[in-house]
């Protein structure tokens, strides 16, 4: 029995099949199948019931899964705490919301690269809803998104909040929210839903609310005078510096954006847990240096 066999078993069990496990481990499907067959032969039990398009754990497989998770976490912890963390290898799949990408994500990636110079990073920048789905489907290892993710299997580490400020084009005068559209985050997000409620009470049926998954495109629309909207200052800074937009107060306060570093709690990964801690520390430092 080898660590490679146990690791392969773990990912087949977690992802439910040879194909997904082969993609996760960067192995061919025959190689994955061979490792599982050899492990079953050595243990002299069946670990999976093989049905059409699915792999279901047997009673013996369920027993092994609990040990496999503990074993591989301890192996990784030994390598990182006793050995040299800089020797850790593999692929680390990170997802981030655009707000994070334009704030402290570069600082996080720099610290991560210094800590784990031999780990390759696959970065995805997307809306929080898509990041959440990719995490739950185990297509991403760690995500920075508007959270928390309300799944029992997900661990959420709270990150510093982003205050929202209202912006309009610099060439516009007084703003009437009943006359000009308001643009916000994707309609799948809490800021959009909250803004819908506030505008309905304030403006009534005359309100016009646009949504966009591209925050940079939204700010360009605001700079052009097409709409106004509330965004974190870090997103608006380039437009403020260029004199294209200005802040204004419509007397419509909104709650700050809450973000989390979220990852699957099982199987435990020392690399992922440590990376979430790094993200928290980097985010705290960035926010202290950039007070809203």
HUJO-V554467 format. One record per backbone hydrogen bond with DSSP energy under -0.5 kcal/mol. NH is the residue of the N-H (numbers start at 1). CO is the residue of the C=O. If there is no record, write none. Layout:
nh->[NH | NH]
co->[CO | CO]
This chain:
nh->[6 | 7 | 8 | 9 | 10 | 11 | 12 | 13 | 14 | 15 | 16 | 17 | 21 | 22 | 23 | 24 | 25 | 26 | 27 | 32 | 33 | 34 | 35 | 36 | 37 | 38 | 39 | 40 | 41 | 42 | 43 | 44 | 45 | 49 | 50 | 51 | 51 | 53 | 54 | 55 | 56 | 58 | 62 | 63 | 64 | 65 | 66 | 67 | 68 | 69 | 70 | 71 | 72 | 73 | 74 | 75 | 76 | 77 | 78 | 79 | 80 | 81 | 82 | 83 | 85 | 87 | 88 | 90 | 92 | 93 | 94 | 94 | 95 | 96 | 97 | 101 | 102 | 103 | 105 | 108 | 109 | 110 | 111 | 112 | 113 | 114 | 115 | 116 | 119 | 120 | 120 | 122 | 123 | 124 | 126 | 126 | 131 | 132 | 133 | 134 | 135 | 136 | 137 | 138 | 139 | 140 | 141 | 142 | 143 | 144 | 145 | 145 | 147 | 147 | 150 | 151 | 154 | 155 | 157 | 158 | 159 | 162 | 165 | 166 | 167 | 168 | 170 | 172 | 177 | 179 | 180 | 181 | 182 | 183 | 184 | 189 | 193 | 194 | 195 | 196 | 197 | 198 | 199 | 200 | 201 | 202 | 203 | 204 | 206 | 207 | 210 | 210 | 212 | 215 | 218 | 219 | 220 | 221 | 222 | 223 | 224 | 225 | 226 | 227 | 228 | 229 | 231 | 235 | 236 | 237 | 239 | 240 | 241 | 242 | 243 | 244 | 245 | 246 | 248 | 250 | 257 | 259 | 260 | 261 | 262 | 262 | 263 | 265 | 266 | 273 | 274 | 275 | 276 | 277 | 278 | 279 | 280 | 281 | 282 | 283 | 284 | 285 | 286 | 287 | 288 | 289 | 290]
co->[2 | 3 | 4 | 5 | 6 | 7 | 8 | 9 | 10 | 11 | 12 | 12 | 17 | 18 | 19 | 20 | 21 | 22 | 22 | 28 | 29 | 30 | 31 | 32 | 33 | 34 | 35 | 36 | 37 | 38 | 39 | 40 | 40 | 56 | 48 | 49 | 54 | 51 | 51 | 16 | 49 | 47 | 58 | 59 | 60 | 61 | 62 | 63 | 64 | 65 | 66 | 67 | 68 | 69 | 70 | 71 | 72 | 73 | 74 | 75 | 76 | 77 | 78 | 78 | 83 | 84 | 85 | 118 | 120 | 91 | 92 | 122 | 142 | 124 | 144 | 97 | 98 | 100 | 100 | 104 | 105 | 106 | 107 | 108 | 109 | 110 | 111 | 112 | 116 | 90 | 118 | 92 | 121 | 94 | 96 | 124 | 127 | 128 | 129 | 130 | 131 | 132 | 133 | 135 | 134 | 134 | 93 | 93 | 262 | 95 | 143 | 260 | 145 | 258 | 148 | 149 | 151 | 263 | 261 | 156 | 259 | 257 | 231 | 248 | 229 | 246 | 244 | 169 | 175 | 176 | 176 | 226 | 208 | 228 | 210 | 186 | 189 | 190 | 191 | 192 | 193 | 194 | 195 | 196 | 197 | 198 | 199 | 199 | 203 | 204 | 182 | 208 | 184 | 213 | 214 | 215 | 216 | 217 | 218 | 219 | 220 | 222 | 221 | 221 | 181 | 167 | 165 | 232 | 232 | 233 | 236 | 236 | 237 | 238 | 240 | 239 | 239 | 168 | 166 | 248 | 162 | 159 | 145 | 157 | 143 | 260 | 155 | 153 | 153 | 269 | 270 | 271 | 272 | 273 | 274 | 275 | 276 | 277 | 278 | 279 | 280 | 281 | 282 | 283 | 284 | 285 | 286]
